[in-house]
Amino acid sequence: MLLIGTLTACSTPPSATLSGLVVRSYPAIQPGCLLPDKALFVEVPRARTIDLRLQVEADGRASSAVVANSTGSARLDEAFIAAALKCRYTPATAQDKTAIAHTHLMTQTWIPGQSFTGPQRCFLPDYPPSALRNAQSVEVRVRFMAPAALDAPAQVLVVPGTDPLLAAPSKASASACLMHPEARQGLKAEQWYEVSFHFRVHS
């Protein structure tokens, strides 16, 4: 059985200061960033989490990534680092709205038996701070259909009743992910699919 990822976002790190300015927002991964090759997940046949400590520069590049909590597989750890360094990030901003370099803790979790379909081929968007409130775990169901033309955007819908603060980033992430040919592998054109994104708050 192939082990695939239920992808989660990490909670907002504690407040920090840089150059005497209070940080108002933290780095966030931009939609459509590909995960490591799904075949590598079979090396860890149980539910696991990886924590990566990223140095995100003011221009949105990740200049370094260090494993803070290992998957138990050196190859998978290295693949996560390589994938995270290829991503682009929305940089942190100081109180005066200036983009600044900052450290970001990225957490990704997966469980055995999870399907690796379409948008689940990409990193999940960060849990929006404005949507945190008292929520500890929220499931967002996303429906999508890949068109026959490879260069055409996929149709993406979020199941009605979803909190708009979570629906918007989920839809944006799924849409951006499905622009990658890798994310469309195995999908039948013009057929609807459904996947779930699980947003969890990590203490």
C-alpha positions as CSV (number, residue, x, y, z in Angstrom):
1,M,0.0,0.0,0.0
2,L,1.3,3.4,-0.9
3,L,1.8,5.8,2.0
4,I,0.6,9.3,1.0
5,G,0.3,12.6,2.8
6,T,-2.4,14.3,4.7
7,L,-0.9,17.7,4.6
8,T,-1.1,20.1,7.5
9,A,-0.1,23.6,8.2
10,C,1.8,24.8,11.3
11,S,0.6,27.3,13.8
12,T,2.0,30.8,13.9
13,P,5.3,31.1,15.7
14,P,5.7,33.3,18.7
15,S,6.3,37.0,18.3
16,A,9.8,38.1,17.4
17,T,11.7,41.3,16.7
18,L,14.2,42.1,14.0
19,S,16.1,45.3,13.6
20,G,14.1,46.9,16.4
21,L,10.8,46.4,14.5
22,V,8.0,44.1,15.7
23,V,7.1,41.5,13.0
24,R,3.5,41.9,12.0
25,S,3.2,38.9,9.7
26,Y,5.2,35.7,9.2
27,P,6.5,33.9,6.1
28,A,3.9,31.8,4.3
29,I,4.4,29.3,1.5
30,Q,2.8,30.3,-1.8
31,P,0.3,28.1,-3.5
32,G,1.3,25.4,-6.0
33,C,4.5,24.2,-4.4
34,L,5.2,20.5,-5.2
35,L,6.0,18.0,-2.5
36,P,8.7,15.3,-2.9
37,D,8.1,12.4,-5.2
38,K,5.2,10.4,-3.8
39,A,7.2,7.1,-4.2
40,L,9.5,8.2,-1.3
41,F,6.7,8.1,1.2
42,V,6.7,4.3,1.2
43,E,9.9,4.5,3.2
44,V,7.9,5.7,6.2
45,P,5.0,3.3,6.5
46,R,3.2,5.0,9.4
47,A,1.8,8.4,10.4
48,R,4.6,10.8,10.7
49,T,5.4,14.5,10.8
50,I,8.4,16.5,9.6
51,D,9.3,20.0,10.9
52,L,11.6,22.2,8.7
53,R,13.1,25.4,10.0
54,L,13.4,27.7,7.0
55,Q,15.3,31.0,6.6
56,V,13.0,33.0,4.3
57,E,14.6,36.1,2.9
58,A,12.9,39.4,2.2
59,D,12.6,38.5,-1.5
60,G,10.6,35.3,-0.7
61,R,13.5,32.9,-1.3
62,A,14.2,30.1,1.2
63,S,18.0,30.4,1.7
64,S,18.3,27.5,4.0
65,A,16.3,24.6,5.5
66,V,17.1,22.5,8.5
67,V,15.2,19.4,9.7
68,A,13.9,20.1,13.2
69,N,11.9,16.8,13.5
70,S,12.9,14.0,11.2
71,T,10.6,11.6,9.2
72,G,12.9,8.7,10.2
73,S,14.1,8.4,6.6
74,A,17.2,10.3,5.5
75,R,16.2,10.2,1.9
76,L,12.7,11.6,2.6
77,D,14.2,14.3,4.8
78,E,16.6,15.4,2.1
79,A,13.7,15.4,-0.5
80,F,11.6,17.6,1.8
81,I,14.5,20.0,2.1
82,A,15.0,20.1,-1.7
83,A,11.3,20.7,-2.3
84,A,11.0,23.4,0.4
85,L,14.0,25.3,-1.1
86,K,12.4,25.3,-4.5
87,C,9.2,26.9,-3.1
88,R,8.5,30.6,-3.1
89,Y,7.2,32.3,0.1
90,T,5.4,35.4,1.0
91,P,8.0,37.1,3.2
92,A,7.4,38.3,6.7
93,T,6.7,42.0,7.2
94,A,7.7,44.4,9.9
95,Q,5.4,46.8,11.6
96,D,6.0,49.4,8.9
97,K,5.0,46.8,6.2
98,T,8.6,46.4,5.0
99,A,9.5,42.9,3.9
100,I,12.2,41.3,6.1
101,A,14.1,38.0,6.4
102,H,12.6,35.7,9.1
103,T,12.7,32.1,10.3
104,H,9.6,30.0,9.5
105,L,8.7,26.6,11.0
106,M,7.0,24.4,8.4
107,T,5.1,21.3,9.6
108,Q,3.8,18.6,7.2
109,T,2.0,15.5,8.4
110,W,0.8,12.4,6.6
111,I,-1.0,9.2,7.5
112,P,-1.0,5.7,5.9
113,G,-3.7,5.0,3.3
114,Q,-4.3,8.6,2.4
115,S,-4.8,9.0,-1.4
116,F,-2.3,11.1,-3.2
117,T,-4.7,12.8,-5.7
118,G,-4.4,16.0,-7.6
119,P,-3.9,18.9,-5.2
120,Q,-2.5,16.6,-2.5
121,R,0.6,16.5,-4.6
122,C,1.5,19.9,-3.3
123,F,2.2,21.5,0.1
124,L,-0.9,22.6,1.9
125,P,-1.3,26.3,2.4
126,D,-0.5,27.7,5.9
127,Y,-3.4,27.9,8.4
128,P,-4.5,31.5,8.0
129,P,-3.9,33.3,11.4
130,S,-7.3,35.1,10.9
131,A,-9.0,31.7,10.8
132,L,-7.4,30.2,13.8
133,R,-9.8,31.3,16.5
134,N,-10.3,28.2,18.7
135,A,-10.1,25.7,15.9
136,Q,-7.8,22.7,16.5
137,S,-8.6,20.7,13.4
138,V,-10.6,21.6,10.4
139,E,-11.3,19.5,7.2
140,V,-11.9,21.3,4.0
141,R,-13.3,19.3,1.1
142,V,-12.2,20.4,-2.4
143,R,-13.8,19.2,-5.6
144,F,-11.9,19.6,-8.9
145,M,-12.0,18.6,-12.5
146,A,-9.1,18.5,-14.9
147,P,-9.9,19.8,-18.4
148,A,-8.9,17.9,-21.6
149,A,-6.4,20.6,-22.5
150,L,-3.2,20.4,-20.4
151,D,-2.7,24.2,-20.5
152,A,-6.2,25.0,-19.4
153,P,-6.9,25.7,-15.7
154,A,-8.8,23.1,-13.7
155,Q,-12.2,23.8,-12.3
156,V,-12.0,23.9,-8.5
157,L,-14.9,24.2,-6.0
158,V,-14.9,24.1,-2.2
159,V,-17.8,22.2,-0.6
160,P,-20.4,24.8,0.6
161,G,-20.5,25.6,4.3
162,T,-16.7,25.9,4.5
163,D,-15.4,28.9,6.5
164,P,-14.5,31.5,3.8
165,L,-11.2,32.2,5.5
166,L,-10.2,28.6,4.8
167,A,-12.1,28.1,1.6
168,A,-10.1,30.8,-0.2
169,P,-6.6,29.5,0.4
170,S,-7.7,26.0,-0.2
171,K,-9.1,26.8,-3.6
172,A,-6.1,28.9,-4.5
173,S,-3.7,26.1,-3.5
174,A,-5.6,23.4,-5.4
175,S,-5.9,25.6,-8.5
176,A,-2.2,26.4,-8.5
177,C,-1.2,22.8,-7.8
178,L,-3.3,21.4,-10.7
179,M,-1.3,23.6,-13.1
180,H,1.6,21.1,-12.6
181,P,1.5,18.1,-15.0
182,E,2.6,15.9,-12.1
183,A,-0.5,16.8,-10.1
184,R,-2.7,15.7,-13.1
185,Q,-1.1,12.3,-13.5
186,G,-3.7,9.6,-13.2
187,L,-6.7,11.9,-13.4
188,K,-9.3,11.4,-16.1
189,A,-10.1,14.6,-18.0
190,E,-13.5,16.1,-17.3
191,Q,-14.3,13.9,-14.4
192,W,-14.9,15.3,-10.9
193,Y,-12.7,14.3,-7.9
194,E,-12.8,15.2,-4.3
195,V,-9.9,15.5,-1.8
196,S,-9.7,16.8,1.8
197,F,-7.3,19.3,3.3
198,H,-6.8,18.9,7.0
199,F,-5.8,22.1,8.8
200,R,-4.4,21.4,12.3
201,V,-2.9,23.6,14.9
202,H,0.3,22.3,16.4
203,S,1.3,23.4,19.9
